[in-house]
Amino acid sequence: MAYGLEQGEDGRWIEGCDECHFDGASWDTVGAQQFLRSLAASWRTLLDRAPSKLLRTRPEPSTWSPVEYLAHCRDVTTVLREIVQRHVTRDDPTMPERSATNGLEVDVEATLTELDDAARGLADDLDAYSEADLARPVEIDDKLADVLVLVLHAVHDADHHLFDVRRQLVGHD
């Protein structure tokens, strides 16, 4: 699998990615919670090591800067938390409206705080969800997956973009 959902042996849909080696089958809710609770700290450590001149610089016109990746990670984590909440609490959830942020213009400290709030919030929400809640059906790209796949997509998206930024910063720290 290059990137996407594949059906596992047990019939569940699993997200995977050859580029960053994410394998949704190897994650459980406890691992996801641990990752989410440390996400902002991981970003802070990475950004603190980076030369400040690189934080808002795109290495290529089509490749985001580290700060743009951070803003995207915050946005995706926030939206996925809202989507997970809606799928657990409603039978016919609607998708939240959210506008994209210009990542080059964000305040890094505020963005890290907002990411931490969203990621820790999602991790804390998982404590309240039952196995049945996490197994609730979710249609993704014409596949009937479950709420846990959404949670693990939040983990994959964030981990993948940390991977992207680490690659950008190789040799610059």
C-alpha positions in Angstrom: 0.0 0.0 0.0 1.4 3.4 -0.9 -1.2 5.3 1.2 -4.8 4.6 2.0 -7.1 2.1 3.5 -6.8 -1.7 3.1 -9.1 -4.3 4.5 -7.4 -6.3 7.2 -7.8 -10.1 7.8 -10.5 -9.4 10.4 -12.5 -7.3 7.9 -11.7 -3.9 9.5 -10.3 -1.1 7.3 -6.7 -0.2 8.2 -4.8 3.0 7.2 -1.3 2.6 6.1 1.5 4.5 4.4 4.7 3.3 2.8 6.4 6.7 2.9 6.3 7.1 6.7 5.8 3.4 7.5 2.5 4.1 9.4 0.6 0.9 10.0 -2.8 1.4 11.6 -3.0 -2.3 12.5 -0.2 -1.8 15.0 -2.0 1.0 17.0 -4.6 0.7 19.7 -6.4 3.4 21.7 -3.8 3.5 24.4 -0.9 4.1 22.0 -3.0 6.7 20.1 -3.7 8.5 23.4 0.0 8.5 24.4 1.0 9.8 21.0 -1.7 12.5 21.0 -0.8 13.7 24.6 2.8 14.2 23.6 2.2 15.6 20.1 2.6 19.3 20.9 5.8 18.6 22.9 7.2 16.6 19.9 6.4 19.6 17.6 8.0 22.0 20.1 11.2 20.0 20.4 11.4 19.8 16.6 10.8 23.5 16.0 13.1 24.5 18.8 16.0 22.7 17.2 15.3 24.3 13.8 17.1 27.4 12.7 14.5 30.2 12.9 15.2 31.3 9.3 13.8 27.9 8.1 10.6 27.9 10.1 8.6 29.9 7.6 10.6 29.0 4.5 9.3 26.6 1.9 12.1 24.3 0.6 10.3 24.0 -2.7 7.3 26.1 -3.9 5.0 23.0 -3.5 6.4 21.9 -0.1 5.1 23.5 3.1 7.4 25.2 5.6 7.7 23.6 9.1 5.2 26.3 10.5 2.7 25.5 7.7 2.9 21.8 8.6 2.3 22.7 12.2 -0.8 24.8 11.3 -2.1 22.0 9.1 -1.5 19.4 11.9 -3.4 21.7 14.3 -6.3 22.1 11.8 -6.6 18.4 11.0 -6.4 17.3 14.6 -9.1 19.8 15.6 -11.4 18.8 12.8 -10.9 15.1 13.3 -11.7 15.5 17.0 -15.0 17.2 16.0 -15.8 14.5 13.4 -15.1 11.7 15.9 -17.3 13.5 18.5 -20.1 13.8 16.0 -19.9 10.2 14.9 -20.0 8.9 18.5 -22.9 11.2 19.5 -25.1 11.4 16.4 -26.6 8.9 14.1 -26.4 11.0 11.0 -23.5 13.4 11.6 -22.7 16.4 9.4 -19.1 17.4 8.8 -17.9 20.6 10.5 -17.2 23.7 8.5 -13.6 24.9 8.8 -11.6 27.3 6.8 -7.9 26.7 6.0 -5.4 28.8 7.8 -2.5 30.6 6.1 0.3 28.7 7.9 3.0 31.2 7.1 1.2 33.8 9.2 0.4 31.8 12.4 1.8 32.5 15.8 3.8 29.4 16.6 3.2 29.5 20.4 -0.6 29.9 19.9 -0.7 27.2 17.3 1.2 24.8 19.6 -1.3 25.5 22.4 -4.2 25.0 20.1 -2.7 21.7 18.8 -2.1 20.6 22.4 -5.7 21.4 23.3 -7.1 19.5 20.3 -4.8 16.5 20.6 -5.1 16.1 24.4 -8.8 16.7 24.0 -9.1 13.8 21.5 -7.0 11.6 23.8 -9.2 12.4 26.7 -12.3 11.9 24.7 -11.1 8.3 24.0 -11.3 7.6 27.8 -15.1 8.2 27.6 -15.8 6.1 24.5 -16.7 2.5 24.6 -15.5 -0.2 22.2 -19.0 0.1 20.6 -18.5 3.9 20.1 -15.2 3.3 18.4 -16.7 0.6 16.2 -19.5 2.9 14.9 -19.6 3.0 11.1 -18.0 5.8 9.2 -18.0 6.0 5.4 -14.6 7.0 4.0 -14.0 7.0 0.3 -17.0 4.6 -0.3 -15.6 2.2 2.3 -17.5 1.5 5.5 -14.8 2.0 8.2 -15.2 2.8 11.9 -14.6 5.7 14.3 -11.2 4.3 15.4 -10.0 4.7 11.8 -10.7 8.4 12.2 -8.7 8.6 15.4 -5.8 6.7 13.8 -5.9 9.1 10.8 -5.3 11.9 13.2 -2.3 10.0 14.6 -1.0 9.2 11.1 -1.5 12.7 9.7 0.4 14.3 12.6 3.2 11.6 12.7 3.6 11.9 8.9 4.0 15.6 9.0 6.5 15.4 11.8 8.4 13.0 9.5 8.1 15.6 6.7 9.6 18.3 8.8 12.4 16.1 10.2 13.4 15.4 6.6 13.4 19.1 5.8 15.6 19.9 8.7 18.2 17.2 8.2 21.6 18.8 8.3 20.2 22.1 9.6 20.1 21.5 13.3 
